[in-house]
Structures are given as C-alpha cells and as structure tokens.
Amino acid sequence: MLRHVAPGMTVVGAYPMRGPLPMDEPQHAIALIPMNRVVFHSLAQETAIFVVSPDGSVFGHISHVGRVELTARVHELRQTLQVDAYPRGVKVGREGCATGSQCVEFSPDDWDDPRSLLENFYAEFIRPVEQVLPPDGELLVIEPHGPLWLLPFAALCREDGAWLGERWPIVFAPSAEVMDGIRQEADYGTPADLRALVIGNPAMPQQDLGTAGFEFEALPGAELEAKTVAAMFASGRSELLLGAQATRQAVEQRMPAFAILHLASHGLVDVENPNESYVVLGETEGESGLLKAGEVARMHLPTDLVCLSACQTGLGRISGDGVLGLGRAFLAAGARAVLVSLWSVDDGATAELIRVFYQVYLSEGDKALALQQAMCALRARPEYEHPRYWAPFILVGSEA
C-alpha cells in the first residue's frame, strides 16, 4: 500500500540511454504510428488543454479551473472513490489514522456514486476538445500536469454514459519528448516470445519498515495472481518466485535477464524523498528486503513492461515532469512502459484485470489495448461495475 501524496518539486533521475534487451530474438526498428495527444498544463487560475493531432495541428482550450480548485476537485473524487479503503494485506492502526488514512471499515453499499463528479470532469476537460479527438478505437496519449496525474481519466464519462476508457485505448506520458524517446528505440519483439520474471507474495521482512501504524501481511491473492501470470507464458519463458524465494537479492540478480517484470507485493511511497519509495521483497541475512526507487533508477533494466501490481504504485511526488516514485524509477532504468495503480486495489478485481490484460498483451502486443479490454471486461461484471474496481490502473510509457 502507498500513502496519499501532495504536489512538490524534485527529480528522481534522468532517462538514460538504453542498451539491448536480454532476449533471443533480433531487434528491429519500430514502425511508429502517429499519436493523438491531449496535453494539460495547470496554472494558478486556469488550466490549458491542447490536442495535438498526428499531422502536427494543435487545438487549444482554456478551462477556468486553476490549480487550487483542481486539486480540491480531484481530492473530492478520490475521497468518493474511497482510495484508501480496503488496502490489500495491510493492517492500519491508530497512528496510521493520524497520518490521514481512512481507518474504518467500508462496505460497497455505503459508497457514494462518483458519476456526477466524473461527468463534471469530462464536461470541463474533455468536452471542449472532443470534436478534435481521434475516432473511437485509436490510441490516445494523455500528458497530465499537477493534480491531474491523480485523476482516473479512463472513468470520465459523458451524460449519455459513454466513458473515456471505453472509447480509446489510453497511455500516459510525462512529456512528448519522453514518449518519443521510448518509441524510437529498437523493437523488443513479440511479447509472447519475451521472458518474464514473475514475483508474488514475498515473505514479509521482519525488520522495522519505518511505517508507523502499518503492518504488512501476506498476500495469498497476489500469489495466485502471480501463478496465473507465469502460466500464461510458453514453457521456459517465465520464472516464478514466491514467498521465501522472492528475496531482494534473488530478484535484483535476475531482473536484468528478463524483458517483462511482474511484481505482486506491497509497496510504499515516500513523498518527501521519492528515492526512498520501495517495493517489499524478502530479506536475507544482513540485507534489507526493500527494493527502493533510488536503487532501481540506477539499474540497467531495458524491459518491455514492468507491472507493479500493488496498492497505489502510481503515486508519488508530483513535479512539473510527472510523478516521481516507483513507476518513474523503472522508466528511468529502461522500461518501455509501467503498469501502476492510483489507489488501494481489490484482490479479486485486480487478479481478473491482470489476467485479461496479459491475455490481450501476449496475443496482440499492444499494452494500451490490453488495459482497455481488461477494464471493459471487469466493468461488465456486476460485482465490479463500480469504477473503484476497474479504473485504478494506468499505463505510463509506450503502448508498443
């Protein structure tokens, strides 16, 4: 689980030049498909919205919702979505409550309907530029700014019920330069031919995690999820580390040899120092089990996909250049894309979303399409139709 974040300014690390991917197949240049981009820039009294078409034409609109009001609106929506409810495998005590977490039990029957708030966001930030957005089904790149990084864009909806993620496969980018840099690299090949390192439910470290009021518990649901993911790859194409096998030492040694990394565990964001944010892995004698963002950013991990399947792995310190935290660290290390979450995820819903995501990703090779179809599949199930279940994950980086 990761805690709430506040806007700030700092930098975790640069995006280094990336070397060849560890794989058997030859690499070749990607035939880039021109992108449709929606670029936001939040100012004190207003928010600028630009739609950049593949031919380079730009359409602009100014919303008179400034940064302070926008922050309040995003916070209201996230409170309505109960982003801190049901943290997977985390016990929260009184001291945790003092830091701002919602330390009561929630029932889905008590949840407020976020529909009006989602419609308001659509009306303010999407409808004014809707006429120049691409046809349904084409890739849509969103470049948020400030508090908009915390907004579940896929769940924004029109009054007729059509929601953004249903109409377009979506990918997020810190900037056009970062996206272009990633997409201009060599093609890593067909995802089904790549090798995956899959981590699930590591043995929780016995040391003090430095997180007052929290107690991390075992994650049997994450273990089942990891087994499902590993089994979707052809024989010899995946390695599965569970429980006591998934130590930080073992994971760090293996990561550079794999093109796909799937980590289903706990994580925590340090807002004041994003480099100290971590994924929880097993410890070994004399060595911590915490895989920290600062360490990851210095690694050489030219991967096609990193999936951080845990609560709120997409959060961190918000800067003018995106969100600084775990996801950004893996991008800095060389990942083409990271799949991260914006709030505390549900065990059952996450397992189903991840299953469909990998099914489509491995067959079609398109990460944005895979996430779109996974969200649609989840939303179609009555028990998961609330956006809190199907809309927490976002894809940051390249769709291909």
C-alpha positions as CSV (number, residue, x, y, z in Angstrom):
1,M,0.0,0.0,0.0
2,L,1.1,3.5,-0.7
3,R,0.1,6.7,1.1
4,H,-1.6,9.8,-0.3
5,V,0.7,12.3,-2.0
6,A,0.9,16.1,-2.3
7,P,2.3,18.2,-5.1
8,G,6.0,19.0,-4.9
9,M,9.1,19.6,-7.0
10,T,12.1,17.3,-7.2
11,V,13.7,14.8,-9.6
12,V,14.3,11.1,-9.1
13,G,16.5,10.6,-12.1
14,A,17.0,11.1,-15.8
15,Y,16.0,8.7,-18.6
16,P,19.3,7.0,-19.5
17,M,20.2,5.6,-22.9
18,R,19.1,2.0,-23.0
19,G,21.1,-0.9,-24.2
20,P,19.9,-4.1,-25.9
21,L,17.1,-6.1,-24.4
22,P,18.1,-9.5,-23.0
23,M,16.3,-11.8,-25.4
24,D,16.9,-14.4,-28.1
25,E,15.3,-12.7,-31.0
26,P,16.9,-9.9,-33.1
27,Q,15.7,-6.4,-32.6
28,H,14.4,-4.1,-35.3
29,A,13.1,-0.6,-35.6
30,I,9.5,0.1,-34.7
31,A,7.2,1.4,-37.3
32,L,5.8,4.3,-35.3
33,I,2.1,5.1,-35.6
34,P,1.5,8.9,-35.3
35,M,-0.1,9.7,-31.9
36,N,-3.0,11.8,-30.9
37,R,-2.1,13.7,-27.7
38,V,-4.1,15.6,-25.1
39,V,-1.7,17.9,-23.2
40,F,-2.7,19.6,-19.9
41,H,-1.0,22.4,-18.1
42,S,-2.3,23.5,-14.8
43,L,-1.8,27.2,-13.8
44,A,-2.8,29.1,-10.7
45,Q,-6.1,30.4,-12.2
46,E,-6.7,28.2,-15.2
47,T,-5.8,25.0,-17.0
48,A,-4.6,25.0,-20.6
49,I,-5.7,22.0,-22.7
50,F,-4.1,21.2,-26.1
51,V,-5.0,18.5,-28.6
52,V,-2.1,17.7,-30.9
53,S,-3.0,15.7,-34.0
54,P,-0.7,13.3,-35.8
55,D,-0.3,15.9,-38.6
56,G,1.0,18.4,-36.0
57,S,-2.0,20.7,-35.9
58,V,-2.9,22.0,-32.4
59,F,-6.3,22.9,-31.0
60,G,-6.4,24.7,-27.7
61,H,-8.9,25.5,-24.9
62,I,-8.6,27.3,-21.6
63,S,-10.5,26.0,-18.6
64,H,-11.0,28.5,-15.8
65,V,-10.4,25.8,-13.2
66,G,-7.0,26.7,-11.7
67,R,-4.6,24.5,-9.7
68,V,-6.1,25.1,-6.2
69,E,-9.7,24.4,-7.3
70,L,-8.5,21.5,-9.5
71,T,-6.6,19.9,-6.6
72,A,-9.7,20.2,-4.4
73,R,-11.9,18.6,-7.1
74,V,-9.5,15.7,-7.6
75,H,-9.3,15.2,-3.9
76,E,-13.1,15.1,-3.6
77,L,-13.4,12.5,-6.4
78,R,-10.7,10.3,-4.8
79,Q,-12.5,10.6,-1.4
80,T,-15.7,9.5,-3.1
81,L,-13.9,6.6,-4.7
82,Q,-12.5,5.8,-1.2
83,V,-9.0,5.3,-2.5
84,D,-7.7,4.3,0.9
85,A,-10.5,1.7,1.7
86,Y,-9.6,-2.0,1.9
87,P,-5.8,-1.7,1.5
88,R,-4.8,-5.2,0.3
89,G,-3.0,-7.1,3.1
90,V,-2.4,-4.0,5.3
91,K,-3.5,-3.5,8.9
92,V,-3.9,0.2,9.8
93,G,-3.6,1.3,13.4
94,R,-4.4,4.5,15.3
95,E,-1.1,6.1,14.4
96,G,-1.8,5.4,10.8
97,C,-5.1,7.1,11.1
98,A,-3.3,10.2,12.4
99,T,-1.5,10.5,9.1
100,G,-4.7,10.8,7.2
101,S,-5.8,7.3,6.3
102,Q,-9.4,6.3,6.4
103,C,-9.2,3.8,9.3
104,V,-12.8,2.5,9.2
105,E,-14.3,-0.5,7.5
106,F,-16.2,0.3,4.3
107,S,-19.0,-1.6,2.6
108,P,-19.7,-1.1,-1.2
109,D,-23.3,-0.3,-0.2
110,D,-22.0,2.8,1.6
111,W,-20.1,4.2,-1.3
112,D,-21.2,7.4,-2.8
113,D,-21.9,7.4,-6.6
114,P,-19.0,9.2,-8.3
115,R,-20.9,9.6,-11.6
116,S,-21.7,13.3,-11.2
117,L,-18.1,14.1,-10.4
118,L,-16.8,12.1,-13.3
119,E,-19.3,13.8,-15.6
120,N,-18.2,17.2,-14.4
121,F,-14.5,16.4,-15.1
122,Y,-15.5,15.2,-18.6
123,A,-17.5,18.4,-19.2
124,E,-14.7,20.7,-18.0
125,F,-11.7,19.0,-19.6
126,I,-12.8,16.7,-22.4
127,R,-16.0,18.0,-24.0
128,P,-14.5,21.4,-25.1
129,V,-11.9,19.5,-27.2
130,E,-14.0,16.4,-28.0
131,Q,-14.6,17.4,-31.6
132,V,-10.9,17.2,-32.4
133,L,-10.2,13.9,-30.6
134,P,-9.4,10.9,-32.8
135,P,-12.1,8.3,-33.8
136,D,-13.0,5.8,-31.2
137,G,-10.5,2.9,-31.0
138,E,-7.4,4.9,-31.9
139,L,-4.6,5.4,-29.4
140,L,-5.0,8.4,-27.2
141,V,-1.9,9.8,-25.3
142,I,-2.6,11.8,-22.2
143,E,0.0,14.1,-20.8
144,P,-1.4,15.2,-17.4
145,H,0.0,18.0,-15.2
146,G,-0.1,18.6,-11.5
147,P,-3.1,17.0,-9.7
148,L,-4.4,15.6,-13.0
149,W,-1.9,12.8,-12.5
150,L,-4.2,11.5,-9.7
151,L,-7.3,11.6,-11.9
152,P,-8.7,8.3,-13.3
153,F,-9.1,9.6,-16.9
154,A,-10.5,6.3,-18.2
155,A,-13.5,6.6,-15.9
156,L,-14.5,10.1,-17.0
157,C,-17.9,9.9,-18.7
158,R,-20.4,11.8,-20.7
159,E,-24.0,12.3,-19.7
160,D,-25.1,9.5,-22.1
161,G,-22.9,7.0,-20.1
162,A,-20.0,6.7,-22.6
163,W,-16.8,6.6,-20.7
164,L,-13.3,7.7,-21.9
165,G,-11.6,4.3,-21.4
166,E,-14.3,2.6,-23.4
167,R,-13.8,4.8,-26.4
168,W,-10.0,5.0,-26.6
169,P,-7.0,2.9,-25.6
170,I,-5.1,5.3,-23.3
171,V,-1.5,5.6,-22.4
172,F,0.1,8.3,-20.2
173,A,3.3,10.2,-20.7
174,P,5.3,12.7,-18.7
175,S,6.1,14.6,-21.9
176,A,6.2,14.2,-25.7
177,E,10.0,14.0,-25.5
178,V,10.0,11.1,-23.1
179,M,7.4,9.3,-25.2
180,D,9.2,9.8,-28.4
181,G,12.5,8.7,-26.9
182,I,10.9,5.4,-25.8
183,R,9.1,4.8,-29.0
184,Q,12.1,5.4,-31.2
185,E,14.1,2.6,-29.6
186,A,14.5,-0.8,-31.2
187,D,11.5,-3.2,-31.1
188,Y,11.8,-5.8,-28.4
189,G,9.9,-8.4,-30.4
190,T,6.6,-10.2,-29.8
191,P,5.6,-10.2,-26.1
192,A,4.8,-13.9,-26.2
193,D,8.5,-14.5,-27.2
194,L,9.9,-12.5,-24.4
195,R,10.9,-13.9,-21.0
196,A,9.0,-12.8,-17.8
197,L,10.2,-12.7,-14.2
198,V,7.0,-13.0,-12.0
199,I,7.1,-12.2,-8.3
200,G,4.2,-13.0,-5.9
201,N,3.6,-12.7,-2.2
202,P,7.2,-12.4,-1.0
203,A,7.9,-13.4,2.6
204,M,7.4,-10.1,4.5
205,P,10.6,-8.7,6.1
206,Q,10.8,-9.0,9.9
207,Q,12.6,-5.6,10.2
208,D,11.0,-2.3,11.1
209,L,9.7,-0.9,7.8
210,G,9.7,2.6,9.1
211,T,6.0,2.9,8.5
212,A,4.3,3.9,11.7
213,G,0.8,2.5,12.1
214,F,1.1,-0.1,9.3
215,E,1.6,-3.8,9.4
216,F,2.1,-5.6,6.1
217,E,0.6,-9.1,5.9
218,A,1.0,-12.0,3.5
219,L,-0.8,-11.7,0.1
220,P,-2.3,-15.0,-0.9
221,G,-4.3,-13.3,-3.6
222,A,-1.1,-11.8,-5.1
223,E,0.5,-15.3,-5.0
224,L,-2.4,-16.8,-7.0
225,E,-2.2,-13.8,-9.4
226,A,1.5,-14.4,-10.0
227,K,0.9,-18.1,-10.6
228,T,-1.7,-17.3,-13.2
229,V,0.5,-14.8,-15.0
230,A,3.5,-17.1,-15.1
231,A,1.4,-19.9,-16.5
232,M,0.3,-17.7,-19.4
233,F,3.8,-17.8,-20.9
234,A,5.1,-20.7,-23.0
235,S,7.3,-23.3,-21.3
236,G,10.6,-21.8,-20.4
237,R,9.5,-18.2,-21.0
238,S,8.8,-17.4,-17.3
239,E,10.4,-17.7,-13.9
240,L,8.1,-17.6,-10.8
241,L,9.4,-16.6,-7.4
242,L,7.1,-16.9,-4.5
243,G,7.3,-16.5,-0.7
244,A,10.8,-17.1,0.6
245,Q,12.2,-17.4,-2.9
246,A,11.4,-13.8,-3.7
247,T,14.2,-12.1,-1.8
248,R,15.5,-8.7,-2.9
249,Q,18.9,-10.3,-3.6
250,A,17.4,-13.0,-5.9
251,V,15.1,-10.5,-7.7
252,E,17.9,-8.0,-8.3
253,Q,20.1,-10.7,-9.7
254,R,17.5,-11.9,-12.1
255,M,15.8,-8.7,-13.3
256,P,18.3,-7.7,-16.0
257,A,17.8,-11.0,-17.8
258,F,14.1,-10.6,-18.3
259,A,12.1,-8.4,-20.7
260,I,8.9,-8.5,-18.6
261,L,8.8,-7.9,-14.8
262,H,5.6,-8.6,-12.8
263,L,5.8,-7.7,-9.1
264,A,2.8,-8.5,-6.9
265,S,3.6,-7.4,-3.4
266,H,3.4,-4.4,-1.1
267,G,4.9,-1.0,-1.8
268,L,5.2,2.4,-0.1
269,V,5.8,5.9,-1.4
270,D,8.0,8.4,0.4
271,V,6.6,11.8,-0.7
272,E,9.4,13.8,0.8
273,N,12.1,11.6,-0.7
274,P,10.8,9.6,-3.7
275,N,14.1,7.7,-3.9
276,E,13.2,6.0,-0.6
277,S,9.9,4.6,-2.0
278,Y,10.0,0.9,-2.2
279,V,8.6,-2.5,-3.2
280,V,8.6,-5.1,-0.4
281,L,10.6,-8.2,-1.1
282,G,12.1,-10.9,1.1
283,E,15.1,-10.1,3.1
284,T,18.3,-12.2,3.5
285,E,20.7,-12.2,6.4
286,G,22.3,-8.8,6.7
287,E,20.4,-7.4,3.7
288,S,17.1,-5.4,3.6
289,G,14.2,-6.7,1.6
290,L,13.2,-3.3,0.4
291,L,13.7,-2.6,-3.3
292,K,14.0,1.2,-3.3
293,A,13.2,3.6,-6.2
294,G,16.6,5.2,-6.0
295,E,18.3,1.9,-6.5
296,V,16.0,0.9,-9.3
297,A,16.6,4.1,-11.2
298,R,20.4,3.4,-11.3
299,M,19.9,-0.1,-12.7
300,H,20.0,-1.2,-16.3
301,L,16.6,-2.8,-17.0
302,P,15.7,-2.5,-20.7
303,T,12.3,-4.1,-20.3
304,D,9.2,-4.1,-22.5
305,L,6.8,-3.9,-19.5
306,V,7.0,-3.6,-15.7
307,C,3.8,-4.4,-13.9
308,L,3.7,-3.1,-10.3
309,S,0.6,-4.9,-9.0
310,A,0.1,-3.4,-5.6
311,C,-1.9,-0.6,-4.0
312,Q,-1.2,3.0,-5.2
313,T,2.1,2.2,-7.1
314,G,1.3,5.1,-9.5
315,L,1.5,7.7,-6.8
316,G,4.5,9.7,-5.6
317,R,5.7,13.3,-5.5
318,I,4.1,15.3,-8.3
319,S,6.5,17.5,-10.3
320,G,6.4,19.5,-13.4
321,D,7.8,16.4,-15.2
322,G,5.3,13.8,-14.0
323,V,5.1,11.6,-10.9
324,L,8.3,10.8,-9.0
325,G,8.2,7.4,-7.4
326,L,8.3,3.7,-8.1
327,G,6.9,3.9,-11.6
328,R,9.2,6.7,-12.7
329,A,12.2,4.8,-11.3
330,F,11.5,1.8,-13.6
331,L,11.1,4.1,-16.6
332,A,14.4,5.7,-15.7
333,A,16.0,2.2,-15.5
334,G,14.9,1.4,-19.1
335,A,11.3,0.2,-19.0
336,R,9.3,1.0,-22.1
337,A,6.1,1.0,-20.0
338,V,5.0,0.6,-16.4
339,L,1.5,-0.5,-15.3
340,V,0.7,1.2,-12.0
341,S,-2.3,1.8,-9.7
342,L,-3.7,5.1,-8.4
343,W,-5.4,3.7,-5.3
344,S,-5.8,0.7,-3.0
345,V,-6.7,-2.2,-5.2
346,D,-9.2,-5.0,-4.6
347,D,-7.7,-8.5,-4.6
348,G,-10.3,-10.2,-6.7
349,A,-10.8,-7.4,-9.2
350,T,-7.0,-7.0,-9.6
351,A,-6.5,-10.6,-10.3
352,E,-9.1,-10.6,-13.0
353,L,-7.9,-7.4,-14.6
354,I,-4.3,-8.6,-14.7
355,R,-5.4,-11.9,-16.2
356,V,-7.3,-10.3,-19.1
357,F,-4.5,-7.7,-19.5
358,Y,-1.8,-10.3,-20.1
359,Q,-4.1,-12.4,-22.3
360,V,-4.5,-9.5,-24.7
361,Y,-1.0,-8.1,-24.3
362,L,0.6,-11.5,-25.2
363,S,-1.7,-12.1,-28.2
364,E,-1.9,-8.5,-29.6
365,G,1.3,-6.9,-28.4
366,D,-0.5,-3.7,-27.5
367,K,-0.4,-2.7,-23.9
368,A,-2.9,0.1,-24.1
369,L,-5.4,-2.1,-25.9
370,A,-4.8,-4.8,-23.3
371,L,-5.6,-2.4,-20.5
372,Q,-8.7,-1.1,-22.3
373,Q,-10.1,-4.6,-22.8
374,A,-9.3,-5.6,-19.3
375,M,-11.2,-2.6,-17.9
376,C,-14.1,-3.3,-20.2
377,A,-14.2,-7.0,-19.1
378,L,-14.1,-6.1,-15.5
379,R,-16.7,-3.3,-15.8
380,A,-19.1,-5.7,-17.5
381,R,-19.3,-7.9,-14.3
382,P,-22.0,-6.6,-11.9
383,E,-19.8,-7.1,-8.8
384,Y,-17.1,-5.0,-10.3
385,E,-19.0,-2.3,-12.2
386,H,-18.1,0.5,-9.8
387,P,-15.0,2.4,-11.1
388,R,-13.2,1.8,-7.9
389,Y,-12.7,-1.8,-9.1
390,W,-11.9,-1.4,-12.8
391,A,-10.3,2.0,-13.1
392,P,-7.3,2.1,-10.7
393,F,-4.5,1.1,-13.2
394,I,-2.9,3.3,-15.7
395,L,-0.2,2.6,-18.3
396,V,2.7,5.1,-18.4
397,G,5.1,4.8,-21.4
398,S,4.7,3.3,-24.8
399,E,1.8,1.1,-26.0
400,A,4.1,-0.9,-28.3
